[in-house]
Amino acid sequence: MKRRAAKATRPVPIPPSFVDVLRGHIERFGVAPDGRLFRNQAGNYADISAYNVTWRRARESALALGEQAQELARRPYDLRHAGISF
């Protein structure tokens, strides 16, 4: 959060359907002792390699072979370039 105090917070509204997804995730997996939603199996921070493996699997599941070959959404950050959020 640019130009805000280090401890500043702000509400960020999300669509009700995403609230349902988050609540389901919390019900199924709980949260870490420090409140984080996503962590590795040992309860620690998930490292970048875990995100990359998950993203690759999601692409393989969601995209046709031709789309995968075009490297469509090759990295999560690529969605930002396309103007896609959440």
N, C-alpha and C positions, 0 to 999 in steps of 0.2 A: 504494500500500500504506500504509494509515493506520498511524500510530504506529510506523513502521519507519525505520531509518536510510536515508539517501538511497541508499546502494549495496547495501542488503539485497536478497537474492533469496529465493525460495521455490519449491519444485517444485510444478507444477500438472499433475496427471495428466489425460490426455485419452484417450478411447476409441481402441483400436487402429485403427479405420477412419479416424479423423482423422489419426493418425500416418502412415498410408499416403498420405493426400491431401497432407500437408505434405512428405513425402519425395518424392513425385512432382513437386510444385511446385519443390522445390529441385533435383531432377535436371533438370527442363526449363529452369528460368530461372536457377538459381544464386542466390547471395545478393550483396548489395552489399558493398563492401569493409569496411564497418563492421558487417556481419552482419545487416542488415535483410533481411526476406523480400520486402517489397513496396516498389517504387520506380517512378518514372516511366521513360519511355524513355531519358531522359538520365542515369538513374542517381541522380536526386535524390529528395527526399521527394515523395510523392504528395500533392497538395493536395486540399482538401475538394471542389472541383468534380469531380475525377476520381472520388471516391467516389460523389458524387451521380449522375453519369452512369451509372456501373456499376450502382448500385442501381436506377435507373429502368429500365435495360435488363433487369435480372434480374426485376423486377416484371412487365414486359411479357411476358417469356418464360414466367414461372411462373404468372401469374394470368389467369383468364378476364376478359373485358372488363367484366362486371358487378362483379367483385371490384376491378378497377382503379378503376372509377367510385366505389366506396365508400371509396376511399383506404385500403384495408387495407394495413398496413405501409408507409405513405407514406414514412417515413424509417427508416433502420436503428434509430434509438433507439426507435421504436415497438414493436419486439420486446421491449424490456425491460419495457414496461408490460404486455405479455401474459405475462410470466414465461418467455419463451423465451430460452435461452442457447445459444450455439454451434450 
